[in-house]
């Protein structure tokens, strides 16, 4: 799944990044350098940084899509921390993944306990 641009650059002899070869936007080369520098393991596999970049790119795309939907629901054109908070907390899997994460200026989910709501009365018999 090499892009056309990467194939043209490879044919002309120019440098082609690992990310563009893999069809990713996230920097696989930088992630490889950080994995090696971080002393997480003695050795780092060739595909580890590419896989990590793909996972991070997927998570960001998922979060941005949900936050964009939340912004559009609130009739806003710009995503702010509140929209990120709503996106994460309303999605079951993202909420589980980011359970102990605090989003600055994110607020809380709107929730009113049913006990506090006014009781419904039957006004069918008017006397």
C-alpha positions as CSV (number, residue, x, y, z in Angstrom):
1,X,0.0,0.0,0.0
2,X,2.6,2.5,-1.0
3,X,1.3,5.8,-2.2
4,X,1.9,7.1,-5.7
5,X,4.0,10.0,-4.3
6,X,6.2,7.6,-2.4
7,X,6.7,5.4,-5.5
8,X,7.6,8.4,-7.7
9,X,10.2,9.6,-5.1
10,X,11.6,6.1,-4.8
11,X,12.0,5.8,-8.6
12,X,13.7,9.2,-8.8
13,X,16.2,8.2,-6.0
14,X,14.9,10.7,-3.4
15,X,14.6,9.7,0.2
16,X,11.2,8.1,1.1
17,X,10.2,8.2,4.8
18,X,9.1,5.0,6.5
19,X,5.8,6.7,7.3
20,X,5.0,7.4,3.6
21,X,6.0,3.9,2.6
22,X,3.5,2.6,5.2
23,X,0.9,5.2,4.1
24,X,0.8,6.9,7.5
25,X,0.8,10.5,8.7
26,X,2.4,9.9,12.1
27,X,6.2,9.9,12.1
28,X,7.3,6.2,12.3
29,X,11.0,7.3,12.2
30,X,10.6,9.6,15.2
31,X,8.7,6.9,17.2
32,X,11.5,4.4,16.4
33,X,14.1,6.9,17.7
34,X,12.1,7.5,20.9
35,X,11.5,3.8,21.4
36,X,15.3,3.1,21.2
37,X,16.2,6.1,23.4
38,X,13.6,5.3,26.0
39,X,15.2,2.0,27.2
40,X,11.9,0.1,27.0
41,X,13.7,-2.9,25.7
42,X,17.2,-4.0,24.6
43,X,16.2,-4.2,21.0
44,X,13.4,-2.6,18.9
45,X,11.9,-4.6,16.0
46,X,11.7,-3.1,12.5
47,X,7.9,-3.1,12.5
48,X,7.4,-1.9,16.0
49,X,7.5,1.8,15.3
50,X,5.3,1.4,12.2
51,X,2.7,-0.5,14.2
52,X,2.8,2.0,17.0
53,X,2.4,4.9,14.5
54,X,-0.6,3.2,12.9
55,X,-2.3,2.6,16.3
56,X,-1.7,6.2,17.4
57,X,-3.0,7.5,14.1
58,X,-6.1,5.4,14.4
59,X,-6.8,6.5,17.9
60,X,-6.4,10.2,16.9
61,X,-8.7,9.8,13.9
62,X,-11.3,8.1,16.0
63,X,-11.2,10.8,18.7
64,X,-11.2,13.6,16.2
65,X,-14.2,12.1,14.4
66,X,-16.2,11.8,17.6
67,X,-15.1,15.3,18.8
68,X,-16.1,16.7,15.5
69,X,-19.5,15.2,15.8
70,X,-19.9,16.7,19.3
71,X,-18.8,20.1,18.0
72,X,-21.3,19.9,15.1
73,X,-24.1,18.9,17.5
74,X,-23.3,22.1,19.5
75,X,-23.4,24.1,16.2
76,X,-19.7,24.9,16.5
77,X,-17.0,24.9,13.8
78,X,-14.0,24.5,16.1
79,X,-13.3,21.5,18.4
80,X,-12.6,22.6,22.0
81,X,-11.7,20.6,25.1
82,X,-15.4,20.3,26.0
83,X,-16.1,18.5,22.8
84,X,-13.1,16.1,23.4
85,X,-14.5,15.4,26.9
86,X,-18.0,14.7,25.5
87,X,-16.5,12.4,22.8
88,X,-14.4,10.4,25.2
89,X,-17.0,10.0,28.0
90,X,-19.9,9.1,25.6
91,X,-17.9,6.4,23.9
92,X,-17.7,3.2,26.0
93,X,-14.3,2.0,24.7
94,X,-12.5,5.4,24.7
95,X,-13.9,6.0,28.2
96,X,-12.5,2.7,29.4
97,X,-9.1,3.5,27.8
98,X,-9.0,7.1,29.2
99,X,-10.7,6.4,32.5
100,X,-8.1,8.0,34.7
101,X,-7.3,10.9,32.3
102,X,-8.4,14.5,33.2
103,X,-9.1,16.7,30.2
104,X,-8.4,20.3,31.2
105,X,-11.4,22.6,30.7
106,X,-13.5,19.6,29.7
107,X,-16.2,19.9,32.2
108,X,-18.5,17.0,33.2
109,X,-21.2,15.0,31.5
110,X,-24.7,16.4,32.0
111,X,-26.5,14.1,34.5
112,X,-29.4,14.8,36.8
113,X,-30.4,12.1,39.2
114,X,-34.0,10.9,38.6
115,X,-34.8,11.4,42.3
116,X,-34.2,15.2,41.9
117,X,-36.5,15.5,38.9
118,X,-40.0,16.9,39.6
119,X,-42.7,14.2,40.0
120,X,-45.2,13.8,37.3
121,X,-48.8,14.4,38.5
122,X,-52.0,13.1,36.9
123,X,-54.2,16.1,36.0
124,X,-56.8,14.0,34.2
125,X,-59.6,14.8,36.7
126,X,-60.1,18.6,36.9
127,X,-62.4,19.5,39.7
